[in-house]
Amino acid sequence: MTKKTINIQKVGIAEVEEYKPAPEIEKKIIEFEDSAEKDIEEKRQTSNVNFRWSEFEIKRAKRIAQKLGMPYQTYLKSTLKQAMDRDEKKFM
């Protein structure tokens, strides 16, 4: 095996050997990486959501988002996600 020197952040310089897994392990690693890439790609996909809301609530969301220093749609998405996470823990 070939040794090389690398710099590991917060650790320093280390001498490491190149790792070559057994063929059956390498196959499992590749399957795992492919599965992870597929999962990541599925989570990247987005859909538009439309709903009607009163002008009062929209203005309210815009005021709060402005105080937080973020766009109001980002604020709404974040708030909705937090509520869903909370409810999911409660009911699931």
N, C-alpha and C positions, 0 to 999 in steps of 0.2 A: 504494500500500500504506500501511496505517496503522501508525504507529510507536507503541510504548508502552514505558513504563519498568517493568522487573521487577527483583526482588531475587533473585539467584542465590546460594544458600548457598555459602560459602567463596570466592566470587568478588566479590560486591558487586552494586552496581546496574549494570544494562546497559540499553541502548536497543535494542530489537529490532523487526523488522518482522514482520507477520503473514504466514505462509507459506501460499500457496495452490498445491497441486500441480496439475500438468496432469491432465486427466480420466483418462487411462490409468494414470498413477501413482497417483492417488487410488483407482482401482478395485483396484489391486494392494495398496495399503495396507489397504483394507477387507478384502480376502480374507485377507491375512496376520493381521490382528487377529482375524477370525472363526476362523481355524485355531488361533491361539494360545489363544483362549477355550475352544475345544473340547478342546485338549490339557490345559489347566489343569483343566477340569471332569472329564475322564477320570482324571486323577491324584488328584483329591480323593476319588474313590470308594474305599471301604474294604470289606473282607470280614473276617468273624470266622474265626479259625483255632483249632482245638482239638486238643490232643494230650495224651497221658498222660506224666506225669513223676513221678519219685520224690519223696517228701516231703523227703528229704535235699537234692535239687537245688533244690527250691522254697525251702526255708529258706536254703540257700546263696545263692541269687539275692537273696532278701529282705535278707540281711545285707549283701551287697555294695552293693545299691541304697541301703540306709539310710546307709551310709558315704559314698556319693556324693550323698546328699540328693535322691534321686528315687524315684518309685514303682517297685516292682519290675517291673511290666509294661512300663513305659517303658524300664527298664534292659534287660529281655530283648529288646524290640523293637529297641533301639539296637544291642545286641551282635550280634543275628542279622543286622541290616542291614549292619553293618561286616564281618562274616564273609562275607556274600554278595558285597559289593562287592569284597573281596579275592579271592575265588574267581573271580568274573566276570572280573577283570583277568587272572588266572592262566590260565584255561581258554578265554577267548573271544578 
